Amino acid sequence: MANAGVDSACGSAFSQEEVLQQLERILSSPEFRLPERAGRFLEFIVNETLAGRREYLKAFTIAQAVFGRDANFDAQQDPCVRIEAGRLRRELEHYYLTAGSTDRIIITVPRGGYVPVFDVQQDIEHADISSFGRIPRPISGRNNTEQVNVIRSTTNRDGAGRYLWRLRYWLLAGGVGIVLVPMAAILQHASLFDTETKAARGVTSRPTIVVEHFESASDGGHASDISRGITDAIIEKLVPFNDIIVVAPLPRNREGQASQPLYALQGSVRLEGSTVRSTARLVRRMDGVVIWANNYNADMKVQGILKTQASLADHIATAVARPFGVMFKADTASIAGSPDAFSCILSYYSYRSEMTVKAHEVAKSCLQRAVEKTPDDSNVAAFLSLVHLDEFRFPYQLNTKPTAATLNLAKELAERAVQLDQKNARALQALMLANFFSNDMVAALRAGEAAYASNPNDTEVAGEYGLRLSMSGEWSRGCELISEAISRNAGPRGYYEVGMALCAFMRGDTQAAELWSRMSDLNYNPMHRLVLLSILGTLGKTAEAEEQLDWIQLRSPALIPNVRQEVAKRLARTEDQERFLAGLKAAGLPVSDDKAPLN
């Protein structure tokens, strides 16, 4: 794609006058919804590019020309240009998806800079420009007959084909690796043209969150910029959660076209000195019921503007979309049981909360049907992998037989899920666990690192990755992640507390280990009782250890002859295994020296 004055091998060209006419068309359109300052921003960078001065389009020069900043402007401390550029990019996308859907000339501002790019749709007729208003006054000395050469682009004439071309175009213009926020809105609009494909993949059954612009409750452009920045950051943080669909605000007349549950994330931002006070709430659009609400405060002196915005967005996005969070509690009764992929995902979260044989069977059956119905859905394959894996790692709770065949099936499903979507954090989490219990620590931690990098706000990913790091011997780093997951209300309740108990136990703080262990859900899984038993044995608390031993002998007697094998499944280092087993022996549990083979 080429800019003004750059020759194109394809030979497709249009004049600067046509670019200026397109600029006026955008600025005068009611679908271009930004304030006058954004219009001046767009007009300035287009005019400067056409004048051959695109190398001067830096944050400093734009801040002075458009925002009235002085020579002391510092782009690191004042993000006004960067924030306004992000808003401009989104509004250009919105314009070309609505009023400008048949425009011949396309103007974009690729990420990573402020130089606009001009392109042309070859199948669109020259528009009649006579009805549009004032043409921007040409910059002095410009040759208005100069041709703007671009790479030739071809599209189908039907709306769906034209849209798909545009989708490819935005990916190329913005850079595939960094188009996160705009893609959320683009993919939602794409569903209007591709509903059958999405239904086949199970996507349309997932709840949609409409992220509305957070309102500025304080006067001044600075507060408005921060509220916009927080809104943008929240969208970016929500997009990696594959269980939901995130979109920008939709017109009311389009909401009825979506069959999935529809929620609005709303909020406001108030500045009080250097303190940012933000409120957020999740509202069910159908009846206006507030599902969740909370307040967040941050001091910009401590973190700076950008880190403050990111921190607030992290907290809000995690609270709303984390596994076992509010999105998976709202309307569960009405959604669960319906024959779609998201219903099965809800049944999985319900099962992991209850951890009963019946709930496991319900989730497993539902996910098996979902995989047969939507074989290309990465999410359902990942969740089915996790369900099968639980048969291997929680056999004494689920009354299952931990065979090699079960583990292999879980691994195959996880690999399939990753093949379908290499950025799906849940798929990578499943692959991490399958490799971990296959005793392939290198592959497990590689998948875990990729999962965490894909979505660090997914508390289940952070917690499980922290557990695997810890149990592989990287206790310091792993325990930090487990602690972080607990601080962000990771679920299931009481699950990660046992990880913190192991962290304290392995560093020799047995008193803290006992406290963490008792804070865990001891009935969730007999292995939780086993951890407490080892801690009590190490502390010499024989009477209390005897109570736990009696419980295990009564409720889970099959665990006792297989204790060494179960410990070896989880603790990779021999010294960690022996430390744990020594505590069990001190508590009176007989520990066999034989390692039972897998069937």
C-alpha positions in Angstrom: 0.0 0.0 0.0 1.5 3.4 -1.0 1.0 6.9 0.2 0.9 10.2 -1.7 3.6 10.7 -4.2 4.8 7.1 -4.1 4.7 5.2 -7.3 2.7 1.9 -7.4 3.6 -1.1 -9.5 0.0 -1.7 -10.0 -0.7 1.7 -11.5 -3.9 2.4 -9.7 -4.2 6.1 -8.9 -6.5 8.9 -7.8 -5.9 12.6 -7.2 -5.2 14.5 -4.1 -8.5 16.3 -4.8 -10.4 13.0 -4.4 -8.6 12.4 -1.1 -9.7 15.8 0.1 -13.2 15.2 -1.0 -13.2 11.9 0.9 -11.9 13.7 4.0 -14.8 16.2 3.8 -17.2 13.3 3.3 -16.0 11.8 6.6 -15.9 15.0 8.6 -19.5 15.9 7.5 -20.9 12.4 8.2 -23.1 12.0 11.3 -21.4 8.5 11.6 -18.1 10.3 12.4 -19.0 10.8 16.0 -15.8 12.5 17.4 -15.6 16.1 18.6 -14.1 18.9 16.6 -10.6 18.4 17.9 -10.5 14.9 16.3 -11.7 16.3 13.0 -8.8 18.8 13.2 -6.5 16.0 13.9 -7.6 14.0 10.9 -7.6 17.1 8.6 -4.1 18.0 9.8 -2.4 14.6 9.2 -4.1 14.2 5.8 -3.1 17.6 4.6 0.5 17.2 5.8 0.8 13.9 4.1 -0.5 15.1 0.9 1.9 18.1 1.1 4.8 15.6 1.4 5.6 16.3 5.0 4.6 13.0 6.6 8.0 12.6 8.2 7.0 15.5 10.5 3.9 13.7 11.8 5.1 13.0 15.3 3.4 13.3 18.6 5.3 16.6 19.4 4.3 18.4 16.2 0.6 17.2 16.3 0.4 18.2 20.0 1.4 21.7 19.1 -0.6 22.1 15.9 -3.8 20.4 17.0 -3.9 20.4 20.8 -2.2 23.8 21.4 0.6 22.3 23.6 3.8 24.3 24.0 7.4 23.5 23.4 7.6 21.7 26.8 5.3 18.9 25.6 6.4 15.4 26.7 4.6 12.6 25.0 5.5 10.1 27.8 3.8 12.2 30.4 1.0 13.6 28.3 -0.7 10.8 26.1 -3.2 13.2 24.5 -2.0 12.5 21.0 -1.9 8.7 21.4 -5.3 8.6 23.0 -6.9 10.8 20.3 -5.3 8.7 17.6 -6.8 5.6 19.1 -10.3 7.2 19.1 -9.8 8.4 15.6 -8.9 4.9 14.3 -12.0 3.4 15.9 -14.3 6.1 14.4 -12.8 5.6 11.0 -13.5 1.9 11.3 -17.1 2.7 12.4 -17.5 5.1 9.5 -16.4 2.6 6.9 -18.6 -0.1 8.4 -21.7 2.2 8.2 -22.0 5.4 6.1 -18.8 4.8 4.2 -19.4 1.2 3.3 -19.6 2.0 -0.4 -17.0 4.8 -0.5 -14.4 4.4 -3.2 -11.5 5.9 -1.2 -10.5 4.6 2.2 -8.4 6.6 4.7 -6.8 4.8 7.7 -4.3 5.6 10.3 -2.2 2.5 11.0 -1.1 1.8 14.5 2.4 2.6 15.4 2.4 6.1 13.9 0.2 9.0 12.8 0.7 9.0 9.0 -2.5 8.2 7.2 -2.8 5.6 4.4 -5.1 6.0 1.4 -6.5 3.1 -0.5 -9.2 2.5 -3.2 -11.9 0.0 -3.8 -11.8 -0.7 -7.5 -15.4 -1.9 -7.8 -16.9 1.3 -6.3 -18.0 4.0 -8.7 -16.7 7.6 -8.4 -19.0 9.2 -5.8 -21.0 12.3 -6.6 -19.3 14.9 -4.4 -21.4 17.9 -5.4 -23.7 17.5 -2.4 -20.9 17.7 0.2 -19.8 20.8 1.9 -16.7 22.8 2.0 -13.5 21.3 0.6 -10.6 21.9 3.0 -8.5 24.8 1.8 -5.4 23.4 0.0 -2.0 23.9 1.7 0.0 26.6 0.1 2.2 25.4 -2.7 0.4 22.0 -3.2 0.0 20.7 -6.7 -3.6 19.6 -6.7 -3.2 17.6 -9.9 -0.6 15.3 -8.3 -1.7 11.7 -8.4 -1.8 9.5 -5.3 -0.8 6.0 -6.3 -2.0 3.0 -4.4 -1.9 -0.8 -4.6 -4.9 -2.1 -6.6 -7.5 -3.7 -4.4 -10.4 -5.8 -5.7 -13.6 -6.9 -3.9 -16.8 -8.7 -4.4 -19.8 -6.5 -5.1 -22.0 -8.1 -2.5 -21.9 -6.7 1.0 -20.4 -9.8 2.6 -17.5 -9.9 0.2 -16.9 -6.2 0.5 -16.9 -6.6 4.3 -14.4 -9.5 4.2 -12.1 -7.5 2.0 -12.2 -4.7 4.5 -11.5 -7.1 7.4 -8.3 -8.2 5.6 -7.5 -4.6 4.9 -7.7 -3.5 8.6 -5.5 -6.5 9.6 -2.8 -5.3 7.1 -3.1 -1.6 7.9 -3.0 -2.0 11.7 -0.6 -4.9 12.0 -2.0 -8.4 12.8 -0.1 -8.7 16.1 -1.6 -5.5 17.6 -5.1 -5.2 16.3 -6.9 -6.2 19.5 -9.4 -3.6 20.4 -10.7 -2.8 16.9 -11.0 -6.5 16.0 -13.5 -7.0 18.8 -16.0 -4.6 17.1 -15.1 -5.7 13.6 -15.7 -9.4 14.3 -19.1 -8.6 15.9 -20.1 -6.6 12.8 -18.8 -9.5 10.7 -21.4 -11.8 12.3 -24.1 -9.9 10.5 -22.8 -11.3 7.2 -21.5 -14.6 8.5 -24.0 -15.9 11.1 -24.3 -19.4 9.7 -20.5 -19.9 10.0 -20.4 -18.6 13.5 -23.4 -20.7 14.5 -21.5 -23.8 13.2 -18.5 -22.9 15.3 -20.7 -22.3 18.4 -19.7 -18.7 18.7 -23.1 -17.2 18.7 -24.1 -19.0 21.8 -21.6 -17.1 23.9 -22.7 -14.0 25.8 -21.9 -10.6 24.4 -20.6 -7.7 26.4 -21.2 -4.3 25.0 -18.5 -2.0 26.4 -20.0 1.5 26.6 -17.7 4.5 26.8 -17.0 5.3 30.4 -18.4 8.7 31.2 -16.2 11.6 32.5 -17.7 12.8 35.8 -15.2 15.7 36.0 -14.8 18.8 33.9 -11.9 19.2 31.4 -10.4 17.4 28.5 -7.9 15.6 30.7 -10.6 13.6 32.6 -12.3 12.9 29.3 -9.0 11.5 27.8 -8.5 9.3 30.8 -12.0 7.9 30.7 -11.6 7.1 27.0 -8.2 5.5 27.8 -9.8 3.3 30.5 -12.6 2.3 28.1 -10.1 1.3 25.4 -8.0 -0.6 27.9 -11.0 -2.5 29.3 -11.9 -3.6 25.7 -8.3 -4.8 25.1 -8.3 -6.7 28.4 -11.6 -8.4 27.7 -11.0 -9.5 24.2 -8.6 -12.4 25.1 -11.4 -14.1 27.1 -12.7 -16.7 24.6 -15.8 -17.5 26.6 -17.4 -14.2 25.7 -17.8 -11.9 22.7 -16.7 -8.2 23.3 -18.1 -5.4 21.1 -18.2 -1.7 21.0 -21.6 0.0 21.5 -24.2 -1.3 19.0 -27.2 0.7 17.7 -30.4 -0.3 19.5 -32.0 -1.5 16.3 -29.2 -4.1 15.9 -29.4 -5.6 19.4 -32.4 -7.7 18.4 -30.4 -9.5 15.8 -28.2 -11.2 18.4 -29.6 -14.3 19.9 -27.0 -14.6 22.7 -27.3 -12.9 26.1 -26.5 -9.3 25.9 -24.9 -7.3 28.7 -23.5 -3.7 28.9 -20.4 -2.8 30.8 -20.9 0.8 32.0 -18.9 3.1 34.2 -17.6 6.6 35.0 -14.3 8.2 35.9 -13.8 11.1 38.3 -10.5 13.0 38.9 -9.8 14.3 42.4 -6.3 15.8 42.2 -4.0 12.9 41.2 -6.6 10.2 42.3 -8.7 8.5 39.7 -12.0 7.2 41.0 -13.8 4.8 38.7 -17.1 3.0 39.0 -18.1 0.1 36.9 -21.3 -2.0 36.5 -22.5 -4.9 34.4 -26.1 -4.4 33.3 -28.4 -6.9 31.6 -29.7 -5.0 28.6 -33.0 -6.9 28.4 -34.4 -5.5 31.6 -31.7 -3.2 33.0 -30.9 -5.4 36.0 -27.5 -4.6 37.5 -25.6 -7.9 37.7 -22.5 -6.5 39.3 -21.0 -3.2 40.4 -17.8 -2.0 42.1 -15.6 1.0 42.7 -11.9 1.4 42.0 -9.4 4.1 43.0 -5.8 4.7 41.9 -3.2 7.4 42.4 -1.6 8.6 39.2 1.4 9.9 41.1 2.3 6.3 41.9 2.0 4.7 38.5 1.5 7.4 36.0 -1.5 7.9 33.6 -1.0 4.9 31.3 -0.2 2.4 34.1 -3.1 3.7 36.1 -5.5 3.2 33.2 -4.1 -0.3 32.6 -4.4 -1.2 36.3 -8.0 -0.1 36.6 -8.9 -1.9 33.3 -7.2 -5.1 34.6 -9.3 -5.1 37.8 -12.6 -4.4 36.0 -12.0 -6.9 33.1 -10.9 -9.6 35.5 -13.9 -9.1 37.8 -16.3 -9.4 34.9 -14.9 -12.1 32.7 -12.7 -14.3 34.9 -13.6 -18.0 35.1 -16.2 -18.6 37.9 -16.8 -14.8 37.9 -19.9 -12.7 37.4 -20.4 -13.6 33.7 -20.7 -17.2 34.6 -23.1 -16.6 37.4 -25.5 -14.3 35.6 -28.5 -16.0 34.0 -26.9 -19.5 34.5 -30.3 -21.1 35.2 -31.8 -19.9 32.0 -28.8 -20.6 29.8 -27.6 -23.9 31.3 -29.4 -26.9 29.7 -29.9 -25.3 26.3 -28.3 -27.2 23.5 -25.3 -25.0 22.7 -21.6 -24.7 23.4 -21.8 -22.0 26.0 -24.4 -24.0 28.0 -21.8 -26.8 28.1 -19.1 -24.4 29.3 -21.4 -23.2 32.1 -21.9 -26.9 33.0 -18.1 -27.3 33.2 -17.8 -24.3 35.6 -20.7 -25.7 37.7 -19.1 -29.1 37.8 -15.7 -27.6 38.9 -17.4 -25.7 41.7 -19.3 -28.7 43.0 -16.7 -31.4 42.1 -19.3 -34.3 42.2 -19.5 -37.4 40.1 -23.0 -36.4 38.8 -21.9 -32.9 37.8 -18.8 -34.3 36.1 -21.0 -36.7 34.0 -23.3 -33.8 33.0 -20.5 -31.6 31.9 -18.7 -34.5 30.1 -21.8 -35.6 28.2 -22.7 -32.0 27.2 -19.2 -31.2 26.0 -19.0 -34.5 24.0 -22.2 -33.5 22.2 -20.9 -30.0 21.6 -17.6 -31.3 20.1 -19.6 -33.5 17.7 -21.8 -30.6 16.8 -19.1 -27.9 16.5 -15.8 -29.7 15.9 -14.0 -26.5 14.9 -14.7 -24.8 18.2 -11.4 -24.5 20.1 -13.1 -23.8 23.4 -15.3 -26.9 23.7 -12.4 -29.1 22.7 -10.3 -27.5 25.5 -13.0 -27.9 28.1 -13.6 -31.5 27.1 -9.9 -32.1 27.4 -10.0 -30.7 31.0 -12.9 -32.9 31.9 -11.1 -36.0 30.7 -7.9 -34.9 32.5 -9.8 -34.6 35.7 -10.6 -38.3 35.5 -6.9 -38.8 35.6 -5.9 -36.3 38.3 -8.9 -36.5 40.6 -9.8 -40.2 40.5 -10.5 -40.5 44.2 -13.0 -37.7 44.1 -14.7 -38.7 40.8 -14.5 -42.5 41.2 -12.6 -42.9 37.9 -9.7 -45.0 36.9 -6.6 -43.0 36.0 -5.5 -44.8 32.9 -2.9 -43.8 30.2 -5.7 -44.0 27.6 -7.6 -41.3 29.5 -4.6 -39.1 29.7 -3.8 -39.6 26.0 -7.4 -38.6 25.0 -7.1 -35.4 27.1 -3.8 -34.6 25.4 -5.2 -35.2 21.9 -8.2 -32.9 22.6 -5.9 -30.2 24.0 -3.6 -30.4 21.0 -6.7 -30.2 18.7 -7.9 -27.1 20.6 -4.6 -25.4 20.2 -4.4 -26.2 16.5 -7.8 -24.5 16.1 -6.8 -21.4 18.0 -3.1 -21.0 19.0 -4.0 -17.9 21.1 -6.8 -19.5 23.1 -5.6 -19.4 26.7 -8.0 -22.1 27.8 -6.7 -24.5 25.1 -3.1 -23.8 26.1 -4.0 -24.3 29.7 -5.4 -27.7 28.8 -2.3 -28.6 26.9 -0.1 -27.5 29.8 -2.0 -29.8 32.2 -2.0 -32.7 29.8 1.8 -32.4 29.3 2.4 -31.9 33.0 0.6 -35.1 34.0 2.4 -36.9 31.1 5.6 -35.9 32.9 6.7 -33.6 30.0 7.6 -30.6 32.2 9.4 -28.7 29.4 6.4 -28.8 27.1 4.0 -28.2 30.0 5.7 -25.0 31.1 6.1 -23.8 27.5 2.3 -24.2 27.0 1.7 -22.5 30.4 3.8 -19.6 29.6 2.0 -19.1 26.3 -1.4 -19.4 28.0 -0.4 -16.7 30.6 1.0 -14.4 27.9 -2.2 -14.8 25.9 -4.4 -13.7 28.8 -2.7 -12.8 32.1 -6.1 -11.6 33.4 -7.5 -15.1 33.2 -7.2 -16.1 36.9 -7.6 -19.8 36.2 -4.7 -19.7 33.7 -2.6 -17.7 36.2 -3.4 -20.0 39.1 -2.9 -23.3 37.2 0.3 -22.0 35.6 1.5 -21.0 39.0 0.8 -24.4 40.4 2.7 -26.2 37.6 5.7 -23.9 38.0 5.7 -24.5 41.7 5.3 -28.2 41.5 8.0 -28.4 38.8 10.4 -26.8 41.3 10.1 -23.1 40.4 8.5 -22.4 43.7 9.3 -18.7 43.9 7.8 -17.6 40.6 5.0 -20.1 40.8 3.9 -19.1 44.3 3.8 -15.4 43.2 1.3 -16.3 40.5 -0.8 -18.4 42.8 -0.9 -15.6 45.3 -1.9 -13.2 42.5 -4.7 -15.5 41.4 -6.1 -15.7 45.0 -5.9 -11.9 45.4 -8.1 -11.6 42.3 -10.7 -14.1 43.6 -9.7 -17.0 41.4 -12.1 -20.0 41.5 -13.1 -22.6 42.4 -13.3 -21.4 45.9 -10.6 -23.0 48.1 -8.8 -24.6 45.2 -5.7 -22.4 45.0 -5.3 -22.0 48.8 -4.0 -25.5 48.9 -1.3 -24.4 46.5 -0.3 -21.6 48.9 -0.2 -24.2 51.6 2.4 -26.2 49.6 4.3 -23.0 48.9 4.6 -22.3 52.6 5.4 -25.9 53.4 8.2 -26.1 50.9 9.9 -23.0 52.3 9.7 -24.4 55.8 7.0 -22.2 57.2 4.7 -25.0 58.4 2.5 -22.8 60.6 1.6 -20.7 57.6 1.2 -23.9 55.6 -1.4 -25.2 58.1 -3.4 -21.9 58.0 -3.5 -21.9 54.2 -4.4 -25.6 54.2 -7.3 -25.1 56.5 -8.5 -22.1 54.4 -8.8 -24.5 51.4 -11.8 -26.6 50.7 -10.8 -29.8 52.3 -13.8 -31.7 50.9 -13.1 -30.6 47.3 -10.6 -33.4 46.7 -9.0 -36.0 49.0 -5.6 -34.6 47.9 -6.4 -31.5 49.9 -6.7 -33.6 53.0 -3.4 -35.3 52.1 -1.6 -31.9 52.1 -3.0 -31.0 55.5 -2.0 -34.5 56.8 1.6 -34.0 55.7 1.7 -30.6 57.3 0.3 -31.8 60.6 2.7 -34.7 60.6 5.6 -32.3 60.1 4.4 -30.1 62.9 4.0 -33.2 65.2 0.3 -32.6 65.7 -0.5 -36.3 66.0 -4.1 -36.0 67.3 -5.2 -33.6 64.6 -3.3 -35.7 62.0 -5.2 -38.8 63.2 -8.5 -37.0 62.4 -7.4 -36.4 58.8 -6.1 -39.9 58.5 -9.4 -41.4 59.7 -11.3 -39.2 57.1 -9.0 -40.5 54.3 -9.3 -44.1 55.4 -13.1 -43.8 55.6 -13.9 -41.7 52.5 -11.0 -42.5 50.1 -9.3 -45.7 51.1 -8.0 -46.4 47.6 -5.7 -43.4 47.9 -3.6 -44.9 50.6 -1.8 -47.6 48.7 -1.2 -45.2 45.8 0.0 -42.2 47.8 3.6 -42.3 46.4 2.4 -42.4 42.9 -0.1 -39.6 43.4 2.6 -37.4 45.0 5.0 -38.2 42.1 2.3 -37.1 39.6 2.3 -33.6 41.1 5.8 -32.9 42.6 8.5 -33.2 39.9 11.6 -33.0 42.1 12.6 -36.0 44.2 13.6 -33.8 47.2 10.1 -32.2 47.2 8.4 -35.6 47.0 10.5 -36.9 49.9 9.8 -33.9 52.1 6.1 -34.3 51.5 6.2 -38.1 52.1 8.2 -37.6 55.3 5.3 -35.5 56.7 2.8 -38.3 55.8 5.0 -40.9 57.5 5.3 -38.8 60.6 1.4 -38.5 60.6 1.1 -42.3 60.6 0.2 -42.9 57.0 1.9 -46.0 55.6 3.8 -45.1 52.4 4.8 -47.8 50.0 8.1 -47.7 48.3 6.7 -49.2 45.1 5.5 -47.0 42.2 2.4 -48.5 40.7 2.4 -48.4 36.9 -0.3 -46.8 34.8 -2.8 -49.1 33.1 
